[in-house]
Amino acid sequence: MTSNLPHNRKPAIIAALAGGWVADAASLGLHWLYDSQRIHEVGGQAPEFLPPKADYFKGGFGYFAHEGKQPGDISHYGAATGVLSDSLLASDGQLDIRDYQRRFRTFFGPGGRWQGYIDNPTRVTLNNLDAIEQNAIKQALATTTADLSDEQKRILVQKVLPYTRYLSGDQLAEPVRRGINLTYHETRVQDAGVHLAETIDSHLLPESGADDMQLPAVSKLPPLVACYSGSDELMEITEAAVRVTNHSDEAVAWAKCAAILLDQLFQGNPLSAALEAAKAEAPDQESLNNAQTGSSLDAVKAGDTFGRTCYLHEAMPVIFHILSHATSYIEAVRANIHCGGDSCGRAWIIGPAMAALHGVGGERGIPLSWLARVTDAPDILRDIERLVNTR
């Protein structure tokens, strides 16, 4: 849906999305180390792309979550962003909640591709998706009027679930009927199965997220904003996407703040104007104003003042401070790492914002060498270009 933007903004948006992946991977080695002094001891002035090691956390407060990851790998934040990106790509750049939920469940759930840390919103969302589905099954069975044995009901549920997880609405009846026909040839049993499928489908809820106001609510936004930048649907779409994993009014409010910030920069507006527009949606404008004061970048002090944890009321002021004072992509990413705490989560707003402003290469943009260090960079960059150029 980037067709409503000037064509010349697409390179900046491509750079911005790449900036999120790079900033996340650059931060992974020291992610969730809260001791800034220890970060300086380990990483010095160039703390990016360090191999995740438990030894870094000895002698400093933190939580080592990324055992087995390598330099260039992305965090669980990046993995979740990839899930939403894949869904947007499969849906021609439009948000399809059911498709997004399915991909999220498949990727992070049992038997999925993700190997690594699972955060609270992801864990609760997976549980909620299971609970929503089970409730839908109960509703469907309770309204089934056909004379079925318990065994038939059990088998019909097993038959229809693969379809309700992938299809919806008018797409269901024909394949469900064909699937049931492999076991039951009676029309009445097939009709009952179609009823089950359609009733389950109608009771699957779009708001599957945790009551959680941490950074996973905003970290997945860059590809979504890229698809809806300049659209009057952006706020509505942002809320719908956020409530898939973070069903919290405060999380939605902070997400709208972050989405406006990115949207303004994607459209080519100055950083100062973007920050001001974003603050209008913030639950705590005063903290953002305070974060912008001062004449120099001091991310460590910002962390001391506002907090370094995953909660949005701590992270967003730190993000605003870094964006307001950093003069280049490198400076912003390093400052974010030096601040400590949830650097990977903050990276998904800081990286895209700075890359939208400064692009790739040169003194202020994403270093080409950093792009090349991201694991699976060719595939990631290809998908970014496909997404931005979809419509």
C-alpha positions as CSV (number, residue, x, y, z in Angstrom):
1,M,0.0,0.0,0.0
2,T,3.0,2.3,-0.5
3,S,1.5,3.5,-3.8
4,N,0.0,6.5,-2.0
5,L,3.5,7.8,-1.3
6,P,5.8,9.6,-3.7
7,H,7.8,7.1,-5.6
8,N,11.1,8.7,-4.5
9,R,10.3,7.8,-0.8
10,K,10.5,4.0,-1.5
11,P,14.4,3.8,-1.2
12,A,14.2,5.6,2.1
13,I,11.6,3.2,3.4
14,I,13.6,0.2,2.2
15,A,16.6,1.6,4.0
16,A,14.5,2.2,7.1
17,L,13.3,-1.4,7.3
18,A,16.8,-2.7,6.8
19,G,17.8,-0.4,9.6
20,G,15.6,-2.3,12.1
21,W,17.2,-5.7,11.2
22,V,20.7,-4.3,11.5
23,A,20.1,-2.5,14.8
24,D,18.6,-5.6,16.3
25,A,21.4,-7.9,15.2
26,A,24.0,-5.3,16.3
27,S,22.5,-5.2,19.8
28,L,22.0,-8.9,20.4
29,G,25.4,-9.7,22.1
30,L,24.8,-7.4,25.1
31,H,21.0,-7.5,25.1
32,W,19.5,-7.3,28.6
33,L,22.7,-6.5,30.3
34,Y,21.6,-3.6,32.5
35,D,25.0,-2.5,33.8
36,S,26.3,0.2,31.6
37,Q,29.8,0.1,33.1
38,R,30.0,-3.6,32.3
39,I,28.9,-2.9,28.8
40,H,31.7,-0.5,28.3
41,E,34.2,-3.0,29.8
42,V,33.1,-5.7,27.4
43,G,32.3,-3.7,24.2
44,G,34.2,-0.4,24.5
45,Q,33.2,2.2,22.1
46,A,32.2,-0.3,19.4
47,P,29.8,-2.8,21.2
48,E,28.0,-3.9,18.2
49,F,27.8,-7.5,16.8
50,L,29.4,-9.1,19.8
51,P,28.8,-12.9,20.1
52,P,26.2,-13.6,22.8
53,K,28.2,-14.9,25.8
54,A,27.1,-15.6,29.3
55,D,30.5,-14.4,30.5
56,Y,29.6,-10.8,29.6
57,F,26.9,-10.9,32.3
58,K,29.3,-11.9,35.1
59,G,30.0,-9.0,37.3
60,G,27.0,-7.0,36.1
61,F,23.2,-7.2,36.5
62,G,21.4,-8.7,33.6
63,Y,19.6,-11.7,32.0
64,F,21.4,-13.8,29.4
65,A,18.7,-15.0,27.1
66,H,20.4,-15.8,23.8
67,E,22.4,-19.0,24.3
68,G,23.4,-20.5,21.0
69,K,22.9,-17.4,18.9
70,Q,25.7,-16.2,16.7
71,P,27.0,-12.7,15.7
72,G,24.5,-11.3,13.1
73,D,21.5,-13.3,14.4
74,I,18.4,-11.4,15.3
75,S,16.4,-11.5,18.6
76,H,12.9,-12.7,19.2
77,Y,11.8,-9.2,18.3
78,G,13.2,-9.6,14.8
79,A,11.7,-13.0,14.5
80,A,8.3,-11.6,15.3
81,T,8.8,-8.8,12.9
82,G,9.6,-11.4,10.2
83,V,6.3,-13.2,10.9
84,L,4.3,-10.0,10.3
85,S,6.4,-9.2,7.3
86,D,5.7,-12.6,5.8
87,S,2.0,-12.2,6.4
88,L,2.0,-8.7,4.7
89,L,3.9,-10.1,1.8
90,A,1.4,-13.0,1.4
91,S,-1.5,-10.5,1.6
92,D,-0.3,-8.0,-1.0
93,G,0.8,-5.6,1.7
94,Q,-2.4,-5.6,3.6
95,L,-3.0,-6.7,7.2
96,D,-4.9,-10.0,7.4
97,I,-5.4,-10.7,11.1
98,R,-6.3,-14.4,10.7
99,D,-3.3,-15.0,8.5
100,Y,-1.0,-13.1,10.9
101,Q,-2.3,-15.1,13.9
102,R,-1.8,-18.4,12.0
103,R,1.7,-17.6,11.0
104,F,2.5,-16.4,14.5
105,R,1.2,-19.6,16.1
106,T,2.9,-21.8,13.5
107,F,6.3,-20.0,13.8
108,F,6.5,-19.7,17.6
109,G,4.3,-22.6,18.7
110,P,5.2,-26.3,19.1
111,G,7.0,-27.6,16.1
112,G,7.6,-24.1,14.8
113,R,10.8,-22.8,13.3
114,W,11.8,-20.4,16.2
115,Q,14.6,-21.6,18.5
116,G,15.3,-19.1,21.2
117,Y,13.8,-16.9,23.9
118,I,10.0,-16.6,24.2
119,D,8.8,-13.4,25.8
120,N,5.7,-12.9,27.9
121,P,3.4,-11.5,25.1
122,T,4.4,-14.3,22.8
123,R,3.8,-17.0,25.4
124,V,0.5,-15.6,26.5
125,T,-0.6,-15.0,22.9
126,L,0.0,-18.6,22.0
127,N,-2.0,-19.7,25.1
128,N,-4.8,-17.3,24.2
129,L,-5.0,-18.5,20.6
130,D,-5.4,-22.1,21.9
131,A,-8.0,-21.0,24.4
132,I,-9.9,-19.0,21.8
133,E,-10.0,-22.0,19.5
134,Q,-11.1,-24.4,22.2
135,N,-13.9,-22.0,23.2
136,A,-15.0,-21.8,19.5
137,I,-15.1,-25.6,19.3
138,K,-17.3,-25.7,22.4
139,Q,-19.6,-23.1,20.9
140,A,-19.8,-25.1,17.6
141,L,-20.5,-28.4,19.3
142,A,-23.2,-26.8,21.5
143,T,-25.1,-25.5,18.5
144,T,-24.9,-28.7,16.4
145,T,-28.4,-30.1,15.9
146,A,-27.4,-33.3,14.0
147,D,-27.7,-36.6,15.7
148,L,-24.0,-37.5,16.1
149,S,-22.2,-39.9,18.4
150,D,-19.4,-38.7,20.6
151,E,-16.9,-40.4,18.3
152,Q,-18.3,-38.6,15.3
153,K,-18.2,-35.3,17.0
154,R,-14.5,-35.9,18.0
155,I,-13.5,-37.0,14.5
156,L,-15.4,-34.0,12.9
157,V,-13.5,-31.6,15.1
158,Q,-10.2,-33.2,14.1
159,K,-11.3,-33.0,10.4
160,V,-12.3,-29.3,10.4
161,L,-9.5,-27.8,12.5
162,P,-6.8,-27.9,9.7
163,Y,-9.2,-25.9,7.6
164,T,-10.3,-23.3,10.1
165,R,-6.7,-22.6,10.8
166,Y,-6.0,-21.7,7.2
167,L,-9.3,-20.7,5.6
168,S,-12.3,-18.5,6.6
169,G,-15.8,-17.6,5.5
170,D,-16.9,-18.9,2.1
171,Q,-13.6,-20.7,1.6
172,L,-14.5,-23.4,4.2
173,A,-17.5,-25.4,3.0
174,E,-16.2,-27.1,-0.1
175,P,-12.8,-28.3,1.3
176,V,-14.3,-29.3,4.6
177,R,-17.0,-31.4,2.9
178,R,-14.3,-33.1,0.8
179,G,-12.2,-33.8,3.8
180,I,-15.1,-35.3,5.8
181,N,-16.1,-37.4,2.7
182,L,-12.9,-39.4,3.1
183,T,-14.4,-40.9,6.3
184,Y,-18.1,-40.1,6.3
185,H,-20.2,-40.2,3.1
186,E,-23.5,-39.2,4.7
187,T,-24.7,-35.8,3.7
188,R,-26.0,-35.1,7.2
189,V,-22.6,-35.7,8.8
190,Q,-20.9,-33.5,6.2
191,D,-23.4,-30.8,6.8
192,A,-22.7,-31.0,10.5
193,G,-19.0,-30.7,9.8
194,V,-19.5,-27.6,7.7
195,H,-21.6,-26.1,10.5
196,L,-18.8,-26.9,13.0
197,A,-16.2,-25.3,10.7
198,E,-18.3,-22.2,10.0
199,T,-19.2,-21.7,13.7
200,I,-15.6,-22.2,14.9
201,D,-14.5,-19.6,12.2
202,S,-17.1,-17.1,13.5
203,H,-15.9,-17.4,17.1
204,L,-12.2,-16.9,16.5
205,L,-11.3,-13.5,17.9
206,P,-8.8,-11.0,16.4
207,E,-7.8,-9.7,19.9
208,S,-5.6,-12.6,21.0
209,G,-2.8,-10.7,22.7
210,A,-1.6,-10.6,26.3
211,D,-2.5,-7.7,28.7
212,D,1.1,-6.5,28.3
213,M,2.6,-3.1,27.7
214,Q,6.1,-4.0,26.8
215,L,8.2,-3.4,23.7
216,P,6.8,-6.3,21.6
217,A,3.8,-4.1,21.0
218,V,5.8,-1.6,18.9
219,S,8.9,-3.6,17.7
220,K,6.9,-5.2,14.8
221,L,5.6,-1.9,13.5
222,P,8.1,-0.9,10.8
223,P,6.9,-3.2,8.0
224,L,3.3,-2.5,8.9
225,V,3.9,1.3,8.7
226,A,5.7,0.8,5.5
227,C,2.6,-0.7,3.9
228,Y,0.2,1.8,5.3
229,S,2.4,5.0,5.3
230,G,0.3,8.0,4.3
231,S,-2.9,6.1,4.7
232,D,-5.8,7.3,6.8
233,E,-6.2,3.7,8.0
234,L,-2.8,3.6,9.7
235,M,-4.1,4.2,13.3
236,E,-6.9,1.6,12.9
237,I,-4.5,-0.9,11.4
238,T,-1.9,-0.3,14.0
239,E,-4.3,-1.0,16.8
240,A,-5.6,-4.2,15.1
241,A,-2.1,-5.5,14.6
242,V,-0.9,-4.7,18.2
243,R,-3.9,-6.4,19.8
244,V,-2.9,-9.7,18.2
245,T,0.0,-9.9,20.7
246,N,-0.6,-7.0,23.1
247,H,-4.2,-6.6,24.1
248,S,-3.6,-3.5,26.2
249,D,-4.9,0.1,25.8
250,E,-1.7,1.6,27.0
251,A,0.3,-0.6,24.6
252,V,-1.9,0.5,21.7
253,A,-1.4,4.2,22.7
254,W,2.3,3.9,22.7
255,A,2.2,1.9,19.4
256,K,0.2,4.7,17.8
257,C,2.9,7.1,19.0
258,A,5.6,5.0,17.5
259,A,3.7,4.4,14.2
260,I,3.1,8.2,13.7
261,L,6.8,8.8,14.3
262,L,7.8,6.2,11.7
263,D,5.1,7.3,9.3
264,Q,6.2,10.9,9.4
265,L,9.8,10.0,8.7
266,F,8.8,7.5,5.9
267,Q,7.0,10.3,4.2
268,G,10.1,12.5,4.4
269,N,9.1,14.9,7.1
270,P,11.8,16.4,9.4
271,L,12.7,14.6,12.6
272,S,11.5,17.5,14.8
273,A,8.1,17.5,13.2
274,A,7.9,13.7,13.4
275,L,8.7,13.7,17.1
276,E,6.1,16.4,17.8
277,A,3.4,14.6,15.8
278,A,4.1,11.4,17.6
279,K,3.9,12.9,21.0
280,A,0.2,13.8,20.4
281,E,-0.6,10.1,20.8
282,A,1.7,9.3,23.7
283,P,0.2,8.4,27.1
284,D,2.9,10.4,28.8
285,Q,3.9,13.4,26.8
286,E,5.8,15.0,29.7
287,S,8.4,12.2,29.8
288,L,9.0,12.5,26.1
289,N,9.5,16.2,26.4
290,N,11.9,15.7,29.3
291,A,13.8,13.1,27.2
292,Q,14.4,15.6,24.5
293,T,16.0,18.3,26.7
294,G,19.7,18.8,26.9
295,S,22.2,19.6,24.3
296,S,24.1,16.3,24.1
297,L,23.5,12.6,23.7
298,D,23.7,10.7,27.0
299,A,21.9,7.5,26.6
300,V,23.3,6.0,29.8
301,K,21.8,9.0,31.8
302,A,18.5,8.6,29.9
303,G,18.4,5.0,31.0
304,D,19.1,6.0,34.6
305,T,16.4,8.6,34.4
306,F,13.6,6.8,32.5
307,G,14.5,3.1,32.9
308,R,16.0,0.4,30.7
309,T,13.5,-2.4,30.9
310,C,11.0,-3.6,28.3
311,Y,8.1,-1.5,29.5
312,L,7.0,1.1,27.0
313,H,6.8,4.0,29.4
314,E,10.6,3.5,30.1
315,A,11.7,2.6,26.5
316,M,9.9,5.3,24.6
317,P,11.6,8.3,26.4
318,V,15.0,6.6,25.9
319,I,14.1,6.2,22.2
320,F,13.1,9.9,22.0
321,H,16.3,11.0,23.7
322,I,18.5,9.0,21.3
323,L,16.7,10.2,18.2
324,S,16.7,13.8,19.4
325,H,20.4,13.9,19.9
326,A,22.2,11.3,17.7
327,T,23.6,12.6,14.5
328,S,24.2,9.3,12.6
329,Y,22.9,5.7,12.5
330,I,26.1,4.3,14.0
331,E,26.0,6.8,16.9
332,A,22.3,6.0,17.6
333,V,22.8,2.3,17.6
334,R,25.9,2.4,19.8
335,A,24.2,4.8,22.2
336,N,21.3,2.4,22.5
337,I,23.6,-0.5,23.3
338,H,25.5,1.5,25.8
339,C,22.3,2.4,27.5
340,G,21.8,-1.2,28.3
341,G,18.7,-3.2,29.1
342,D,16.3,-4.0,26.3
343,S,18.4,-2.6,23.5
344,C,17.0,-5.0,21.0
345,G,13.5,-3.9,21.6
346,R,14.3,-0.2,21.3
347,A,16.4,-1.0,18.2
348,W,13.3,-1.6,16.2
349,I,12.3,2.1,16.4
350,I,15.7,3.7,16.6
351,G,17.2,1.8,13.7
352,P,14.3,2.4,11.2
353,A,14.0,6.0,12.2
354,M,17.7,6.8,11.8
355,A,17.9,4.9,8.5
356,A,14.9,6.7,7.2
357,L,16.7,9.9,7.9
358,H,20.2,9.0,6.7
359,G,19.9,6.0,4.4
360,V,22.6,3.5,3.7
361,G,26.3,4.3,3.5
362,G,28.1,7.6,3.8
363,E,29.1,9.2,7.2
364,R,25.6,9.0,8.7
365,G,23.8,6.1,7.1
366,I,23.8,2.3,7.8
367,P,27.3,1.0,7.2
368,L,27.4,-1.4,4.3
369,S,29.6,-3.7,6.3
370,W,26.9,-3.8,9.0
371,L,24.3,-4.8,6.5
372,A,26.5,-7.7,5.4
373,R,26.9,-9.0,8.9
374,V,23.2,-9.7,9.5
375,T,22.4,-13.4,9.2
376,D,20.4,-14.2,6.1
377,A,20.9,-10.6,4.9
378,P,20.2,-11.4,1.2
379,D,16.8,-13.0,1.9
380,I,15.9,-10.3,4.4
381,L,16.8,-7.5,2.0
382,R,15.0,-9.2,-0.9
383,D,11.8,-9.4,1.1
384,I,12.1,-5.8,2.2
385,E,12.3,-4.7,-1.4
386,R,9.3,-6.9,-2.3
387,L,7.2,-5.6,0.5
388,V,7.8,-1.9,-0.2
389,N,7.3,-2.4,-4.0
390,T,4.3,-4.6,-3.6
391,R,1.7,-2.0,-4.5
